[in-house]
Amino acid sequence: MITIITAMLVFGIIIAIHEFGHFAMAKLCKIKVNKFAIGMGPVILKKQGKETEYSLRLLPIGGFCAMEGEDSQSNDKNSFHNKPVWQRMLVVLAGAIMNLILGFILIMFTTLLYGDMITLEIADFPRDTETGASYSTSKTCGLQIGDKIISMDGMRILTDTDLSYKLQNTESDTMDLVVLRNGEKIKLNNVKFYNTHTQGRFDFKVQAQDLTIFNLVEYSFLDTISVGRLIWISLKDLVTGKYGFHDLSGPVGIIETIGEAANSGENFKQSLTSVLSLASFITVNVGIFNLLPIPALDGARFVFLLLEAIRRKPISPEREGMVHFIGMAVMFLLMIAVTFQDIFKLVN
């Protein structure tokens, strides 16, 4: 029960942060907000403010910030469509931006819990403790202690997140590397990563670095970019067919995964680190996904505003609202299908 509550709390906070981004920016731009809700479905708690109705709803699978004149005509001077287009753009983007900021903060906090920072510099290669024989194949391919990995197969390696992804998801047996060695960039072609002892690809150890405020902020910023880039790569793989519908997860699957992360550690600190690490990935995912130009998502709303700015003429709110309504309906159908799939996986 505790793990389920933890999972729903994490998921709820991520959605709340997103909607709060829209809400806060709307208030800053003096746009009238009629309703602000966390969750979907039946209302659990509700309070009417001076201008806005605040509510907490049963299902932690979303939320909304309903602004005056957002999807229909309104004569109110503080309605969404009566504000300058640049202000409306800021309001639309604010939710995703808040998710990315939250991801950055969570990565920074998770790194603090680890106590040090993982670098991209080769520290050592595993070897037999008795004979001293090396287990590393990459060492025989030219990789050396002190090398800092810059890129792998043309992909810029920003943090250990990128490093892990390339080693775990590259199908080719060898990779072309660029490393920084004694201040000079060196190309290493056809490097094979294989640990003859574990039979895995991690055949080297990387250097850990003591944390300072400067390298902590730098690492957290770069790792947020890395996570966001991996999400784009995953979306590309989904479109090209590398991943299928069975690989998708909805709220049920996400909550289950968060619960597993909460139970994965041997102590509270390890469990908290696992949960926060996963939460950072999810919130960046939510931010990136909402920027896609899919009807009903923030990305599509931004596209409509961009068209308005170019045409210098607003698109009919009713027509735009209909497009978003159709998109929302399709999204709900997809969510229902994915949820049933998640439940089926749980049952099995």
N, C-alpha and C positions, 0 to 999 in steps of 0.2 A: 504493500500500500504506500509506503514512504517513497519508493522509487517512482511509482506512478504519479504521486503528488509532485515530486521533484521534476519529473519530465514535463508535466502540465504547467508547472510554474515557470520553467525555462522557456517553453514554447510560448506561454502567455506573455512573458516579459518581452520576448523578441517582437511579437506582434504589437504589443502596447507601445514599444519604442518607435516602431514604424509609424503607427497612427498618430502618436504624439508629435512626430516630426511634421506631419501635415497640419496638425492642430496648432502647434506653436507658431509655425510660419504664417498660417492663415491669420492668427491673432496679431502677429507683428505687422501684417499687411492690412489690418483692420477689416478683414473679411468676416462676415457673420457666419458663425458655425451653429447650425441648428441642433445637431446630435453628434455626440462623441461616444463610441461604444468599443469595449474590449470584449472579443468573443462574438459568436453568432448564435442565433436561435432565441429561445425564451429568455426574458429578462430576469435576472436574479436580484440585482440591486439597481435602483434608479434614483437620481436626484436632479431636480430642475434648478439650474443656475439662473443668473440674471438674464442670460441670452441663450445658453446651451444646456441641453438635456444630456446628462452623463449617465451611462449605464454599463453594468457588467452582465454579460450574457453567459448562458450555460455551456456552449461548445467552444473550447479554446482553439478554434481553427481559423480565426481571422479577427476582423474588427472593421470599423469604418469611421470616417470623419465626414459627416454630411454637411456640406456648406450651402448656404442660400444661393440659388441660381446656378448650381453646379451642372445640372442636367436639364434645366428648363429655364424659360424666360422669367426674369424678376425685375421689378421696378425699384427694388431697394438699392440705394447708392452703394451699400456695402456688400452687395452680392458678388459672387465669384466672377461672373461674366462682365460686371461693370468696373472691374479693376484692370489696370494696365497689363498687357500680355506678359511682360517680364516678371511681374509679381506673381501671376498665375503659374508661370514656369517654375519659379522658386518653390511655390507651395506643392506642386506636383512632384518635384524632385526631392523635397525635404525628407520624405519617408525613407527612401532608399539611402539617402546620405546618412540619416541617423543610424540605419542598420550597419553601414560601413564603419561609422564612428564607433558604434558599440563593438563591432568585431575587432577593431584596433585596440580598444580598451581591454577586451577580454584576452586577446593575445598577449598584451603587455602584462596583465595580471597573472596569466598562466606561466609566462616566462619567469616572473618574480617567484612564483611558487616552486618552479624547478630549481631556482637558486643560481643558475649560470646560463650562459647563452651558447648554443651550438653553432659553430662556425662551419665554413666550407673548406677549411685547411686540413690536409691529411696529417694525422698525428702518429699513426702507426699501422702496421699490418698484423693480423692475427697469425700466430705461429704455434707449433707444437712446443709445449713447455719443457719437454724432456729432450727432444732432439734439436729444437730450434728451427726446424724446417718450416718454411712459410706456407700458409694455406691460401695465400692470395694469388689469384691469376692476374689481376690488374697490375700488380707490382712487376710481373714479368713482361708486361706490355709497355712499361715505361713510366708508370705513375710512381711518384716519389714522395717520401715524407717531406712536409713543408709546402707541397703544391696546394694552391687554392683553386678549386674548380670554378671556372667562369661560365662555361657553356657545355652542353651535351647534345650532340646531333643538331646543333644550330639553335637550341633553346637556351636562352639566358637563365642561368641558375642564380636566383636571388637569395634563397634561404634553403634550409634543410628540407622544407616542404617540397620544393621543386626536385631536390636530389632524390628523396624517397619516391616521388611520383615517377621519375624517369627510370629508376632502377626496378620498380615494381610493374610498370606498364609498357615498357619497350619490348617488343616481340623479337627484335633482332638480337643475335648473340653478341654483337660487338657495337661499340659506339665511338664516334669521333669526338674528342674532347679538346677544349682550350683551357689551359691552366695558367695560373700566374706563378712563375718560379723565379725567385730572386729579382722581383720587380719587372720581369719580362714575360710577355705572353708566349706560351709554347703550345703548338698543336701536337696532339697525340692521336693518331689514327688507329682504327680497329682495336680499341681497348675492350677487352673482355672482363666483365666483373663476375667472378665466380669463386666462392669459398669452397675449397675441396673438402673441408671438414664438415661444414653445415649444409653444403650443397645449395646454398642460397647466393644471392647476388651481392650481399653486403660483405665484401672481402677487405674492408679497410675500416679504420677508426678515425673519427674527426676530432679536432681540437675543441675543447670547451673554453669559454672565456668568462672571466669575472664580469659581473654586471656593473655598469655605470649608467647614469641617467641618459647619457648621450647614445651609447650603443643599444640601450633598451628601447628608446624611442625609434632609433633607426631600424633595428631588427623588427619591431612590431609593425612599423609602417611597410617595410618590404614584405613581411610575411602576409600582411593583409592583401597586398597586391598579388602575391603568389597564390593565395587561396582564391581570390577573385578570378585570376587567370585560369586556374584549374577548373573552375566552374564553367567558364566559357568553353574550355577544351571538352569538358564532359557534355555540354549542350551540343557541340559540334559532332561529337561521337554518337550522340543520340539521333541527330538528324541524318547522319551518314549510315546509320544502321549497326554501328559497333555495339551499341547498347539497345535493348528493346523495351517494350512496355513492362515486361516482367522485372526489369531492373529498377523501375520507379517505386518510390515510397511516398505515401501520403501522411497525414497527421498521425494515424495509428502506428505506422511503421517508424515514424520519427520519434514518437513518444516511447516506443519499445526500445529503440536504439539508445535514447538518452537514459532509460532505465538500466540497460545493460552497462552503459558507461559508469553509472553511479555504483554498480556492484562490482566493477572490474578491479578496483584497487584493494590492496591489502590493508590500508588504513584510510582514515578520513581524508588526509591530504592528497593521497593518490586518487581517490574517488573524485574529490573536488576538481583536481587537475584534469581528469578525463572528461568530466561533465563540462567544464569551462572550455576545454579545447574543442569539444564537439559543438558546443553552443556558439563559439566564434565562427566555426565553419557554417553552421546553419544560418546565423544572422547575416553573414556576407552573402550566402546563397540567396536569402530572401531579398536582400538589396539588389543584387545583380539581376535576379529573375524579374523583379518588378520593373526594371529598366528596359526589358524586352518590348518591342513594338507590337504587343499582342493586345487586341481589344479587351478592355476592362482593367488592364494593368497600367501603371503609371507611365510606362514607356510609350504606350499608344496615346495617352492623353497629352504627353509632351509633343508627340508628332503632330497632333491636331493644332496645338498652340504654335508650333513652328510654322505650320502651313498658314495659320492666321497671320503670323508676323510677316511672312513672305508676301502673302496676298494683300495684306493690309485690310483684311475684311474677315470678320468672324464666321466660322461655320455654324450653321443652325444648331443650337443646343439640342433640339429634339432629334435631329439626324445623328449627331454625335452620340447622344444618349442611347439611341436605338442600336448603334454599332457596339457600344459598350455592354448593353443589355444582352445582345446575342453572344458576345464574348464571355460574359459572366455565366450565361446559361451553359455554354460549352465547357467552361472551366469547372462548373459544379458537376456536370456529368462525368468529366474526367476524374474529378476528385472522388466521386462516388465509386467509380470503377476501380480506382487505385486503392480506395479504402477497403472495398470488398476483397481485393487481392491481398492486402495487408492482413486482413482477418483470416483469410484462407491459409496464409503462410503461418500465422500464429496457431491455428487449429492443427496444422500438420507438424 
